[in-house]
Amino acid sequence: MQQATQAHNSPAPPDLDTDVLILGAGPGGCSAALRLGALGIRPIILEKAVFPRDKVCGDALSGKVMRTLERLDMDLADRVRRDAGIRPSWGVIFVAPGGKALRVPFKSGTGSTEAPGALLPRLRFDDLLFQAVRGTGTATVLQGAHARSITRTATGWAVDLNSTVTEHPARITCRSLLDASGAHSTFARQFGGLTMEPRHHAAGVRAYYQGLTGLDPQGAIELHFLKDLLPGYLWVFPLANGLANVGLGVRSDIVRKRHLDLKAELERSITEHPTLRDRFRSAARIGPIQGMGLPMATKRRKISGERYLLIGDAAHLIDPFTGEGISHAMISGLHAADVMAEALAANDLSARRLRAYDTRVWQRLGQELAISARLQRMADQAWLFDLVVDRATRNPALADTISCMFNDMDLRAKLRRPGFYMDLMMGRGGKV
């Protein structure tokens, strides 16, 4: 009883103050923290979960993820590549609405023996990044706590916490804030004005399966463009140890219009669709089917303001065609750290100064995302997908062009030109 009384009467932890507070310790938040630490700035990271924690995702790591890791920390990139749970990926298999499949190998760098892509569950990948941040000792990390309220002050922000950890303070004050808290960010909605727009948002579900047959031995990911899901698709990503990440994503306005139950659609597709049912006949689902929201970059939004920057999913930066979000979170996290460090050094955290972040992010990702938005709109045409896959299976030059699309933006941009599809229909696919 005496010990309990002493604990009850112990003084509350003092409030914390920092130049930079990061909301969220996912890939975007951790990338920003690692970069800030390298620049001599010690942020505080506020994370509502306790690591290791899962994140509903497709679990695919693109070449952009690996290159960004190398830019952040070569040792960390090597640890990810050597992780026992990683599965190298050498390509993608497109399955057209008509059922014909096109295998497209990823192009690796000249002389490289490393696979351009990889597959690793987010439970593991995110923990590797999180432990790297903790290992540097250049950030204060608060797990198991989230912001109960955030208010502007004369010198920045005041964040009141909800936490079950007695050692956590009740409040954090900061000069600037980086919001990497994900697709359902309260801060991005309240202060950044980014709301969920069904036309620019997708809903997705995913589950893990064991015993699925026909998985590619080189770790190629599968994208099945089923007529009932267009312009969305069903994916099959082969993980290590015979596990597969299987899911589907559909634009939210279409989900509403068609009254789709995505969990039911996933189960129906794998048990009834001709290209999938035999492969799933003996497969067992491991765990539940889980849902996710995907705020897509189908239009440019303002992602900065006075004393704040939005990162990754909180900034609605998910690729609208491929669904990729990890690399964009990490890339925007790097730019956010650089811009905020420069602004702190200049003692200027105005909205005008921080607009440099928007400029850098859109210079890096803008063209790619604009092309993806165009491709997403085209993906609604089943006949066009069937045509592209049919021509490419018979035309090696066209298949090579599509392969290069994943790494070469100039070639990828050709898919926007009406002349590209005219060439296809005229049988001139090699002249792209």
NULUM-715855 format. One line per field, with one value per residue (C-alpha): x, y, z. Coordinates in steps of 0.1 Angstrom, whole numbers, plus 5000, padded with zeros to 4 digits. Layout:
// NULUM-715855
X [X; ...]
Y [Y; ...]
Z [Z; ...]
***
This chain:
// NULUM-715855
X [5000; 5028; 5045; 5011; 5007; 5042; 5036; 5003; 5019; 5049; 5053; 5040; 5066; 5076; 5063; 5087; 5097; 5113; 5121; 5104; 5076; 5069; 5035; 5038; 5067; 5059; 5083; 5077; 5081; 5112; 5128; 5123; 5137; 5168; 5175; 5170; 5193; 5220; 5215; 5220; 5184; 5169; 5131; 5105; 5085; 5050; 5036; 5002; 5012; 5039; 5064; 5065; 5031; 5014; 5002; 4976; 4995; 5005; 5040; 5058; 5091; 5098; 5131; 5124; 5121; 5155; 5172; 5157; 5170; 5205; 5203; 5192; 5216; 5236; 5239; 5201; 5196; 5219; 5201; 5168; 5182; 5197; 5166; 5154; 5119; 5126; 5117; 5134; 5111; 5122; 5090; 5053; 5026; 4997; 4965; 4941; 4903; 4901; 4924; 4956; 4988; 5018; 5050; 5071; 5106; 5119; 5150; 5179; 5209; 5237; 5258; 5236; 5229; 5203; 5167; 5151; 5121; 5114; 5086; 5087; 5057; 5052; 5053; 5090; 5100; 5085; 5102; 5136; 5132; 5119; 5147; 5172; 5158; 5160; 5195; 5209; 5199; 5192; 5154; 5132; 5107; 5073; 5053; 5018; 5007; 4987; 4976; 4944; 4944; 4966; 4965; 4984; 5005; 5024; 5056; 5044; 5021; 5009; 5001; 4982; 4987; 4966; 4989; 4988; 5026; 5032; 5066; 5051; 5045; 5010; 5020; 5046; 5053; 5071; 5082; 5073; 5053; 5058; 5026; 5033; 5003; 4988; 4957; 4933; 4953; 4933; 4959; 4959; 4921; 4919; 4949; 4958; 4922; 4928; 4895; 4885; 4872; 4858; 4869; 4905; 4905; 4905; 4894; 4913; 4914; 4940; 4947; 4975; 4972; 4992; 4992; 4984; 4996; 5013; 5033; 5062; 5096; 5113; 5089; 5070; 5040; 5006; 4981; 4947; 4925; 4891; 4862; 4841; 4869; 4880; 4897; 4909; 4926; 4933; 4969; 4989; 5023; 5044; 5062; 5088; 5080; 5051; 5030; 5011; 4996; 4964; 4941; 4922; 4916; 4888; 4882; 4859; 4833; 4829; 4826; 4797; 4781; 4782; 4775; 4805; 4815; 4852; 4858; 4830; 4844; 4878; 4864; 4842; 4870; 4894; 4867; 4849; 4871; 4885; 4921; 4922; 4898; 4920; 4950; 4931; 4913; 4937; 4948; 4942; 4937; 4960; 4942; 4914; 4907; 4916; 4907; 4926; 4921; 4943; 4943; 4955; 4975; 4952; 4954; 4979; 4972; 4988; 5009; 5025; 5016; 5028; 5050; 5039; 5045; 5024; 5042; 5032; 4996; 4988; 4997; 4976; 5006; 4997; 5002; 4967; 4977; 5001; 4989; 5025; 5028; 5059; 5085; 5065; 5062; 5100; 5108; 5085; 5099; 5134; 5123; 5104; 5135; 5156; 5131; 5124; 5161; 5167; 5137; 5148; 5183; 5168; 5144; 5116; 5088; 5063; 5039; 5057; 5091; 5078; 5061; 5096; 5085; 5056; 5079; 5104; 5079; 5060; 5092; 5103; 5069; 5046; 5052; 5051; 5019; 5002; 5010; 4996; 4964; 4960; 4967; 4942; 4915; 4925; 4923; 4885; 4885; 4887; 4891; 4922; 4939; 4931; 4945; 4978; 4984; 4975; 4999; 5027; 5026; 5033; 5056; 5089; 5097; 5064; 5069; 5103; 5088; 5063; 5092; 5112; 5081; 5087; 5121; 5122; 5098; 5103; 5091; 5064; 5051; 5046; 5017; 4998; 4999; 4969; 4994; 5007; 4973; 4969; 5002; 4988; 4956; 4976; 5000; 5029; 5036; 5074; 5073; 5065]
Y [5000; 5024; 5018; 5024; 5057; 5068; 5060; 5079; 5110; 5110; 5142; 5142; 5140; 5175; 5188; 5183; 5210; 5205; 5222; 5194; 5170; 5141; 5125; 5089; 5064; 5047; 5049; 5086; 5096; 5074; 5087; 5123; 5115; 5098; 5127; 5153; 5134; 5134; 5172; 5176; 5181; 5160; 5156; 5140; 5112; 5105; 5070; 5057; 5020; 5000; 4984; 4959; 4967; 4957; 4979; 4968; 4970; 4950; 4945; 4953; 4974; 4990; 5000; 5035; 5023; 5006; 5036; 5059; 5035; 5038; 5075; 5075; 5049; 5023; 5000; 5001; 4993; 4963; 4951; 4952; 4933; 4906; 4902; 4866; 4875; 4893; 4879; 4894; 4904; 4904; 4914; 4919; 4898; 4916; 4896; 4914; 4913; 4887; 4863; 4866; 4872; 4893; 4888; 4920; 4917; 4946; 4963; 4963; 4987; 4979; 4951; 4949; 4915; 4928; 4923; 4957; 4951; 4931; 4918; 4921; 4923; 4957; 4943; 4936; 4964; 4992; 4977; 4977; 5015; 5022; 5004; 5022; 5055; 5043; 5030; 5064; 5080; 5113; 5113; 5111; 5083; 5081; 5049; 5041; 5077; 5099; 5135; 5142; 5177; 5200; 5238; 5266; 5288; 5321; 5301; 5269; 5240; 5226; 5189; 5173; 5135; 5105; 5078; 5048; 5052; 5070; 5082; 5102; 5139; 5154; 5179; 5185; 5220; 5224; 5251; 5229; 5198; 5171; 5151; 5115; 5100; 5082; 5081; 5090; 5120; 5143; 5170; 5170; 5173; 5200; 5222; 5212; 5210; 5176; 5157; 5123; 5128; 5095; 5103; 5107; 5079; 5041; 5014; 4982; 4949; 4923; 4890; 4864; 4830; 4798; 4770; 4791; 4774; 4789; 4816; 4828; 4814; 4847; 4866; 4884; 4902; 4896; 4923; 4909; 4935; 4918; 4934; 4938; 4958; 4981; 5006; 4987; 4953; 4923; 4916; 4885; 4892; 4861; 4864; 4842; 4808; 4801; 4829; 4853; 4887; 4888; 4919; 4942; 4979; 4999; 5037; 5047; 5065; 5032; 5012; 5035; 5035; 4997; 4991; 4968; 4948; 4945; 4916; 4896; 4906; 4893; 4859; 4857; 4865; 4838; 4811; 4818; 4836; 4813; 4825; 4822; 4795; 4765; 4781; 4789; 4756; 4742; 4776; 4785; 4821; 4831; 4857; 4880; 4901; 4937; 4970; 5001; 5036; 5049; 5087; 5090; 5117; 5122; 5159; 5183; 5194; 5220; 5199; 5226; 5256; 5278; 5257; 5223; 5199; 5168; 5135; 5104; 5092; 5122; 5143; 5120; 5109; 5073; 5064; 5061; 5034; 5011; 5019; 5025; 5046; 5035; 5051; 5083; 5085; 5080; 5105; 5132; 5125; 5132; 5165; 5175; 5171; 5191; 5219; 5222; 5221; 5250; 5269; 5265; 5277; 5308; 5312; 5314; 5289; 5309; 5293; 5311; 5297; 5262; 5262; 5251; 5216; 5215; 5225; 5198; 5170; 5178; 5183; 5148; 5130; 5152; 5139; 5103; 5108; 5127; 5098; 5073; 5093; 5092; 5055; 5049; 5066; 5045; 5013; 5016; 5003; 4965; 4963; 4985; 4963; 4932; 4949; 4960; 4926; 4908; 4929; 4928; 4890; 4889; 4919; 4917; 4953; 4965; 4941; 4956; 4991; 4983; 4968; 5000; 5020; 5011; 5027; 5052; 5081; 5092; 5058; 5057; 5090; 5075; 5056; 5089; 5096; 5087; 5077; 5049; 5031; 5039; 5020; 4991; 4989; 4990; 4964; 4988; 4983; 4983; 5019; 5034]
Z [5000; 5008; 4974; 4956; 4976; 4967; 4930; 4931; 4947; 4924; 4904; 4868; 4841; 4828; 4795; 4766; 4741; 4707; 4674; 4654; 4664; 4641; 4642; 4632; 4631; 4598; 4568; 4562; 4598; 4603; 4571; 4583; 4617; 4603; 4580; 4607; 4629; 4602; 4599; 4637; 4647; 4674; 4668; 4690; 4674; 4687; 4677; 4689; 4684; 4701; 4678; 4662; 4649; 4617; 4588; 4563; 4530; 4499; 4514; 4481; 4482; 4449; 4435; 4447; 4483; 4481; 4465; 4492; 4519; 4504; 4504; 4541; 4554; 4534; 4565; 4569; 4533; 4536; 4567; 4549; 4519; 4542; 4563; 4566; 4557; 4524; 4490; 4459; 4431; 4395; 4377; 4374; 4357; 4343; 4338; 4314; 4319; 4292; 4311; 4290; 4311; 4303; 4322; 4325; 4340; 4361; 4347; 4371; 4369; 4346; 4361; 4392; 4407; 4431; 4423; 4416; 4439; 4470; 4492; 4530; 4554; 4568; 4604; 4597; 4574; 4595; 4626; 4609; 4602; 4636; 4654; 4631; 4644; 4680; 4674; 4663; 4696; 4677; 4683; 4714; 4707; 4725; 4717; 4729; 4729; 4705; 4703; 4721; 4709; 4688; 4691; 4676; 4699; 4694; 4689; 4673; 4685; 4718; 4716; 4746; 4748; 4755; 4769; 4792; 4799; 4831; 4820; 4791; 4795; 4794; 4767; 4740; 4727; 4694; 4669; 4639; 4631; 4605; 4601; 4590; 4608; 4578; 4557; 4585; 4598; 4620; 4617; 4578; 4578; 4606; 4596; 4561; 4548; 4532; 4533; 4519; 4484; 4470; 4434; 4447; 4472; 4471; 4495; 4498; 4516; 4520; 4537; 4539; 4524; 4527; 4501; 4471; 4440; 4409; 4426; 4405; 4414; 4408; 4431; 4403; 4417; 4400; 4391; 4380; 4362; 4367; 4349; 4380; 4397; 4370; 4373; 4404; 4405; 4426; 4436; 4446; 4461; 4469; 4502; 4518; 4533; 4509; 4522; 4498; 4504; 4484; 4482; 4460; 4457; 4441; 4439; 4467; 4445; 4426; 4458; 4468; 4434; 4430; 4468; 4469; 4499; 4493; 4517; 4500; 4466; 4475; 4487; 4456; 4432; 4446; 4447; 4415; 4389; 4362; 4365; 4403; 4417; 4410; 4425; 4458; 4460; 4487; 4501; 4537; 4549; 4577; 4599; 4590; 4559; 4568; 4552; 4544; 4530; 4501; 4496; 4461; 4443; 4414; 4419; 4434; 4469; 4492; 4516; 4537; 4558; 4586; 4608; 4594; 4565; 4555; 4546; 4528; 4531; 4553; 4522; 4499; 4479; 4470; 4433; 4418; 4393; 4412; 4447; 4458; 4489; 4509; 4486; 4483; 4521; 4524; 4496; 4511; 4545; 4532; 4516; 4547; 4568; 4544; 4541; 4578; 4587; 4563; 4576; 4612; 4604; 4587; 4617; 4592; 4595; 4575; 4550; 4523; 4533; 4537; 4503; 4491; 4503; 4479; 4451; 4458; 4463; 4431; 4411; 4422; 4420; 4400; 4365; 4376; 4395; 4367; 4343; 4368; 4372; 4334; 4334; 4361; 4340; 4310; 4332; 4332; 4296; 4296; 4259; 4260; 4286; 4266; 4235; 4252; 4267; 4235; 4214; 4240; 4242; 4205; 4202; 4222; 4215; 4231; 4261; 4266; 4264; 4292; 4312; 4309; 4319; 4356; 4357; 4327; 4330; 4294; 4281; 4307; 4294; 4259; 4274; 4277; 4240; 4218; 4191; 4213; 4212; 4175; 4169; 4190; 4170; 4138; 4149; 4152; 4189; 4184; 4172; 4206]
***
